[in-house]
Each structure stands twice: as structure tokens, then as C-alpha cells.
């Protein structure tokens, strides 16, 4: 089994930490990618070919059995970095290549839980829109990362 964690944060702090803890408890081949480390051009429509790293990232998604999508909540939504990646992944909606793959969604925010839920909704809409099965949703409020919760999810995946 292969697990791919995608960090949509422009900083390598809380979301990256939570993904690392989650991956540490998964006994499978695993990889964490931080979108900030890759060149991701803005979506210009399906006809426009863009030379960037998105195709390589899409290959990683194709080769994974479980994809973890993590983002801090920005204005009750995902980060612009994650949104840009989502927009560039429209091809999976058409090809259905990811159908049946498991998705785990992770949102972290400094706000109260009601202001973070929009981030999970955006991630859920993306995962279901590209035909993935949402396996679990994790929300941490006020950057209060609960290691035991991440460990239990990691153990369920393995």
C-alpha cells in the first residue's frame, strides 16, 4: 500500500507537523509532499498546457492507494496554494483515474471549529469531485494537534 500526504500550507508548521505524525503511524510506503516546494502554475483552462510540476504530482496521486489532503483554514477555506492545486487537478474529474482511492482530509485553524469547517468542505468537494472515497475527516481547532487522534487514524490505514 502507498500513502501520499499533500500539505497545502505555504508554511511548514502545524499542517506539516500533523501530517508527519499521521504518517509516522502508518506502516506502509509513504510520502509527504509540501506544495510550497513545487512549481504550480495557475489554471488557465483545460486547453492551456503549463510547464510546471503538477504532472509529476498527479503521477504521485495515481500511484497512491490513500491520499491525505491537508490544509490550514484560510477564511473558512483551503489555502490559495491548495486551491490552485485543486483547480489544476480537474483532469481527474474527467478521467476518473482516482476512483475508489481513499482520501483522508485534514484541516487546521486558529479559529473556532465553525470557521474551519469550510476548509473540510472544500477538501471533501475536491476528493468526491475526483471520485475518491472520503475515509476520514480530521479537524484541529486553535492549532491544538491531538497526537493520539492522528495515531489512531494512522493505525486504521495500516
PAZAPA-4460 file (N, C-alpha, C; in steps of 0.05 Angstrom, whole numbers, plus 32768, in hexadecimal, padded with zeros to 4 digits):
% residues 158
    n_x    n_y    n_z   ca_x   ca_y   ca_z    c_x    c_y    c_z   seq   type   mol
   8011   7FE9   8000   8000   8000   8000   8012   8019   8000     1      X     A
   800A   802D   7FF1   8018   8046   7FF0   8006   805D   7FFA     2      X     A
   8011   806E   800B   8002   8084   8016   8011   809E   800F     3      X     A
   8002   80B1   8004   800D   80CB   7FFC   7FFF   80E0   800D     4      X     A
   800E   80F1   801B   8004   8107   802A   800B   8121   801B     5      X     A
   7FF7   8132   8016   7FFB   814B   8008   7FF6   8162   801B     6      X     A
   800A   8171   8020   8008   8188   8032   8003   81A2   8022     7      X     A
   7FEC   81AE   8026   7FE5   81C6   8017   7FEC   81DF   8025     8      X     A
   7FFC   81DE   803B   8003   81F6   8049   801C   8203   803C     9      X     A
   801C   821E   803B   8034   822B   8031   804B   822C   8046    10      X     A
   8045   8222   805E   805A   8220   8073   805C   8203   807C    11      X     A
   8073   81FC   8085   8077   81E0   808F   8075   81E0   80AD    12      X     A
   805C   81E5   80B6   8058   81E6   80D3   8043   81D2   80DC    13      X     A
   802C   81DB   80E4   8018   81C9   80F1   800D   81B4   80DE    14      X     A
   8006   81BB   80C6   7FFB   81A7   80B4   8010   8192   80AD    15      X     A
   8028   819B   80A8   803E   8189   80A3   8044   8177   80BB    16      X     A
   8043   8182   80D2   8047   8173   80EB   8032   815D   80EE    17      X     A
   8019   8165   80EA   8003   8152   80ED   8005   813B   80D8    18      X     A
   800C   8142   80BF   800F   812E   80AB   8026   811B   80B2    19      X     A
   803C   8126   80BC   8053   8116   80C3   804C   8102   80D9    20      X     A
   803D   810B   80ED   8034   80F9   8103   8022   80E3   80F8    21      X     A
   8010   80EB   80E7   7FFE   80D7   80DB   800D   80C2   80CB    22      X     A
   8020   80CB   80BA   8030   80B9   80AA   8042   80A7   80BB    23      X     A
   804C   80B2   80D1   805E   80A2   80E2   8050   8089   80EC    24      X     A
   8036   8089   80EF   8027   8073   80FA   801B   8061   80E4    25      X     A
   8022   8065   80CC   8018   8054   80B6   802F   8042   80AE    26      X     A
   8029   8028   80AE   803D   8014   80A7   8039   800C   808A    27      X     A
   8041   801E   8079   803F   801A   805C   8053   802D   804F    28      X     A
   8056   802A   8035   8067   803D   8026   8059   8058   8027    29      X     A
   8067   806D   802E   805A   8086   8031   806C   809D   8029    30      X     A
   805F   80B3   8022   806E   80CB   8019   805D   80E4   8020    31      X     A
   806B   80F8   8029   805E   8112   802D   8069   8126   801A    32      X     A
   8058   8134   800C   8061   814A   7FFA   8055   8164   8005    33      X     A
   8065   8178   8004   805D   8193   800B   805A   81A3   7FF1    34      X     A
   8042   81AB   7FEB   803D   81B9   7FD2   804E   81D1   7FCE    35      X     A
   8056   81DE   7FE4   8067   81F6   7FE2   8082   81F0   7FD5    36      X     A
   808A   81D7   7FD5   80A4   81CF   7FC9   80A3   81CA   7FAB    37      X     A
   808B   81CD   7FA0   8087   81C6   7F83   807D   81DE   7F74    38      X     A
   8084   81DF   7F5B   807A   81F4   7F49   805E   81EB   7F3F    39      X     A
   804A   81FA   7F46   802E   81F4   7F3E   8023   820D   7F31    40      X     A
   8020   820D   7F17   8015   8223   7F09   7FF7   8225   7F0D    41      X     A
   7FEC   823D   7F09   7FCF   8241   7F0C   7FC0   8234   7EF5    42      X     A
   7FA8   822B   7EFB   7F98   821F   7EE6   7F90   8234   7ED2    43      X     A
   7F94   822D   7EB9   7F8D   823F   7EA3   7F78   8232   7E91    44      X     A
   7F6A   821E   7E9B   7F57   820F   7E8B   7F64   81F5   7E81    45      X     A
   7F53   81E2   7E79   7F5C   81C8   7E72   7F6E   81C7   7E59    46      X     A
   7F6B   81DA   7E47   7F79   81DA   7E2E   7F96   81E4   7E30    47      X     A
   7F9C   81F2   7E45   7FB6   81FF   7E48   7FCA   81EC   7E56    48      X     A
   7FE0   81E5   7E49   7FF5   81D4   7E54   8008   81E6   7E64    49      X     A
   800D   81DE   7E7D   801F   81EE   7E8E   8036   81DC   7E96    50      X     A
   804E   81E7   7E93   8066   81D8   7E9A   806C   81DD   7EB8    51      X     A
   8066   81CA   7EC8   806B   81CC   7EE5   806C   81B0   7EF1    52      X     A
   8069   81AE   7F0B   806C   8195   7F19   8052   8185   7F1E    53      X     A
   803C   8190   7F15   8022   8184   7F1A   8020   8168   7F0F    54      X     A
   802B   8163   7EF7   8029   8149   7EEB   8038   8134   7EFC    55      X     A
   804E   813B   7F07   805D   8129   7F19   804D   8124   7F32    56      X     A
   8040   8138   7F3D   802F   8135   7F55   8017   8123   7F4F    57      X     A
   800C   8127   7F37   7FF5   8116   7F2F   7FFE   80F8   7F2C    58      X     A
   8016   80F4   7F22   8021   80D8   7F21   8022   80CC   7F3D    59      X     A
   802B   80DC   7F50   802D   80D2   7F6C   8011   80CB   7F76    60      X     A
   7FFD   80DB   7F6F   7FE1   80D4   7F77   7FD8   80BB   7F6A    61      X     A
   7FDE   80B7   7F51   7FD6   809F   7F43   7FE2   8086   7F50    62      X     A
   7FFA   8088   7F5A   8008   8071   7F65   8002   806C   7F82    63      X     A
   7FF2   807D   7F8F   7FEC   807A   7FAB   7FD1   806B   7FAE    64      X     A
   7FCF   805D   7FC4   7FB6   8050   7FCB   7FA5   8061   7FDE    65      X     A
   7FB3   8071   7FEE   7FA6   8083   8001   7FB2   809E   7FFD    66      X     A
   7FA2   80B3   7FFB   7FAC   80CE   7FF8   7FA1   80DF   800F    67      X     A
   7FB3   80EB   801E   7FAC   80FC   8034   7FAF   8119   802B    68      X     A
   7F9A   8128   802D   7F9A   8144   8025   7F99   8155   803E    69      X     A
   7FAD   8165   8042   7FAE   8176   805A   7FB1   8194   8053    70      X     A
   7FA2   81A4   8061   7FA4   81C1   805C   7F9C   81D0   8076    71      X     A
   7FAA   81E6   807B   7F9F   81F7   8090   7F87   8206   8085    72      X     A
   7F76   820F   8097   7F5E   821E   808E   7F65   823B   808A    73      X     A
   7F61   8245   8073   7F64   8262   806D   7F49   826C   8065    74      X     A
   7F3E   827E   8075   7F23   828A   8070   7F0F   8274   806B    75      X     A
   7F0F   825F   807C   7EFB   824A   807A   7EFD   823A   8060    76      X     A
   7F16   8238   8056   7F1A   822A   803D   7F36   821E   803E    77      X     A
   7F3E   8210   8028   7F5A   8207   8026   7F6C   821F   801E    78      X     A
   7F86   821B   8020   7F99   8230   8018   7F97   8234   7FFA    79      X     A
   7FA1   824B   7FF1   7FA3   8250   7FD5   7FB4   823C   7FC6    80      X     A
   7FC9   8233   7FD4   7FDB   821F   7FC8   7FCC   8205   7FC3    81      X     A
   7FBC   81FC   7FD7   7FAD   81E3   7FD3   7F97   81E7   7FBF    82      X     A
   7F8A   81FE   7FBF   7F75   8204   7FAB   7F80   8203   7F8F    83      X     A
   7F98   820E   7F8C   7FA4   820E   7F71   7FAA   81F1   7F68    84      X     A
   7FB4   81E1   7F7B   7FB8   81C4   7F75   7F9E   81B6   7F6E    85      X     A
   7F89   81BC   7F7D   7F6F   81B0   7F78   7F66   81B7   7F5B    86      X     A
   7F68   81D1   7F54   7F60   81DA   7F3A   7F70   81CC   7F24    87      X     A
   7F89   81C7   7F29   7F9A   81BA   7F14   7F95   819C   7F13    88      X     A
   7F85   8192   7F25   7F80   8175   7F26   7F65   816D   7F19    89      X     A
   7F5A   817F   7F0A   7F40   817B   7EFE   7F3F   8162   7EEC    90      X     A
   7F56   815B   7EE0   7F57   8144   7ECE   7F4D   812A   7EDC    91      X     A
   7F52   8128   7EF6   7F49   8110   7F04   7F2B   810D   7F05    92      X     A
   7F1D   8123   7F04   7F00   8122   7F03   7EF7   8115   7EE9    93      X     A
   7F04   811B   7ED3   7EFC   8110   7EB9   7F06   80F3   7EB6    94      X     A
   7F1F   80EE   7EBE   7F2A   80D3   7EB9   7F22   80BE   7ECD    95      X     A
   7F19   80C7   7EE4   7F12   80B4   7EFA   7F28   80A1   7F02    96      X     A
   7F41   80A9   7EFE   7F58   8098   7F04   7F5B   8093   7F22    97      X     A
   7F50   80A4   7F33   7F54   80A1   7F4F   7F3B   8095   7F5D    98      X     A
   7F29   808B   7F4D   7F10   807F   7F57   7F17   8068   7F6A    99      X     A
   7F0B   8069   7F81   7F0F   8053   7F95   7F27   8057   7FA7   100      X     A
   7F38   806A   7FA2   7F4E   806F   7FB4   7F43   807C   7FCD   101      X     A
   7F50   8077   7FE4   7F47   8083   7FFD   7F54   809E   8001   102      X     A
   7F43   80B0   800C   7F4C   80CB   8012   7F49   80D0   8030   103      X     A
   7F5D   80DC   803C   7F5B   80E5   8058   7F5F   8103   8057   104      X     A
   7F4D   8112   8064   7F4D   812F   8063   7F55   813A   807E   105      X     A
   7F67   814E   807D   7F71   815A   8096   7F70   8178   8093   106      X     A
   7F63   8185   80A6   7F62   81A3   80A7   7F6A   81AC   80C3   107      X     A
   7F7A   81C1   80C3   7F84   81CD   80DC   7F7F   81EB   80DB   108      X     A
   7F76   81F7   80F1   7F72   8213   80F1   7F75   821F   810C   109      X     A
   7F7B   8239   810C   7F7D   8247   8126   7F62   8252   812E   110      X     A
   7F4E   824D   811E   7F33   8257   8124   7F23   8241   8133   111      X     A
   7F0B   8247   8139   7EF9   8233   8145   7EF0   8220   812F   112      X     A
   7EE6   8209   8138   7EE0   81F3   8126   7ECE   81FB   810F   113      X     A
   7EBA   820C   8114   7EA7   8214   80FE   7EB5   8223   80E8   114      X     A
   7ECC   822F   80EE   7EDB   823E   80D9   7EEF   822C   80CA   115      X     A
   7EF2   8214   80D3   7F04   8201   80C6   7EF5   81EE   80B4   116      X     A
   7EDC   81EA   80BA   7ECC   81D6   80AC   7ECB   81DB   808D   117      X     A
   7ECD   81F4   8085   7ECC   81FB   8069   7EE5   81EF   805B   118      X     A
   7EFB   81ED   8069   7F13   81E1   805E   7F0E   81C4   8058   119      X     A
   7F02   81B6   806B   7EFC   8199   8068   7EE8   8196   8051   120      X     A
   7ED4   81A8   804F   7EC1   81A6   8039   7ECF   81A9   801E   121      X     A
   7EE1   81BB   801C   7EF0   81BF   8002   7F00   81A6   7FFC   122      X     A
   7F0E   819A   8010   7F1D   8182   800B   7F0B   816B   8004   123      X     A
   7EF4   8169   8012   7EE1   8153   800C   7ED6   8156   7FF0   124      X     A
   7ECF   816F   7FE8   7EC5   8174   7FCD   7ED9   816B   7FB8   125      X     A
   7EF3   8171   7FBD   7F08   8169   7FAB   7F0A   814B   7FA9   126      X     A
   7F0D   813E   7FC1   7F10   8121   7FC1   7EF9   8113   7FB3   127      X     A
   7EE1   811B   7FBA   7ECA   810D   7FAE   7EC7   8115   7F91   128      X     A
   7ECF   812D   7F8A   7ECD   8136   7F6E   7EE0   8127   7F5B   129      X     A
   7EF6   811D   7F67   7F09   810D   7F56   7F05   80EF   7F5C   130      X     A
   7EED   80E9   7F68   7EE4   80CD   7F6B   7EF2   80BD   7F80   131      X     A
   7EFE   80CA   7F94   7F0B   80BB   7FAA   7EF7   80B7   7FC0   132      X     A
   7EFC   80A2   7FD0   7EEA   809C   7FE7   7EF6   80A9   8000   133      X     A
   7EE7   80BB   800C   7EF1   80C8   8025   7EF0   80B4   803C   134      X     A
   7F07   80AE   8046   7F0A   809A   805B   7F08   80A6   8077   135      X     A
   7F13   80BE   807A   7F12   80CB   8094   7F16   80E9   8091   136      X     A
   7F0C   80F9   80A4   7F10   8116   80A4   7F1A   811D   80C0   137      X     A
   7F2F   812D   80C1   7F3B   8135   80DA   7F3D   8153   80DB   138      X     A
   7F32   815F   80F1   7F34   817C   80F5   7F41   8182   810F   139      X     A
   7F55   8194   810F   7F62   819D   8127   7F5D   81BB   812A   140      X     A
   7F52   81C2   8141   7F4B   81DD   8147   7F62   81EA   8157   141      X     A
   7F66   8204   8151   7F7B   8213   815F   7F96   8206   815E   142      X     A
   7F9C   81F9   8148   7FB6   81EB   8145   7FBB   81D7   815B   143      X     A
   7FA6   81CC   8167   7FA8   81B9   817D   7FA9   819D   8171   144      X     A
   7FC1   8194   8169   7FC4   817B   815B   7FC4   8165   8171   145      X     A
   7FB2   8152   816E   7FB0   813C   8181   7FBD   8124   8175   146      X     A
   7FD5   811E   817F   7FE5   8108   8174   7FD6   80ED   8175   147      X     A
   7FC8   80E8   818A   7FBA   80CE   818C   7FA5   80CA   8176   148      X     A
   7F98   80DF   816F   7F84   80DD   8159   7F92   80D6   813F   149      X     A
   7FA9   80E3   813A   7FB7   80DD   8121   7FC2   80C1   8121   150      X     A
   7FCC   80B8   8138   7FD6   809D   813A   7FC1   8088   8134   151      X     A
   7FA8   808C   813F   7F93   8079   813A   7F8B   8078   811D   152      X     A
   7F8A   808F   810F   7F84   808F   80F3   7F9A   8081   80E3   153      X     A
   7FB3   8086   80EA   7FCA   8079   80DD   7FC9   805B   80E0   154      X     A
   7FC1   8052   80F8   7FC0   8035   80FD   7FA9   8028   80ED   155      X     A
   7F93   8036   80E9   7F7D   802C   80D9   7F85   8028   80BC   156      X     A
   7F96   8039   80B2   7F9E   8038   8096   7FAF   801F   8091   157      X     A
   7FC1   801A   80A4   7FD5   8005   80A0   7FC8   7FEA   80A1   158      X     A
***
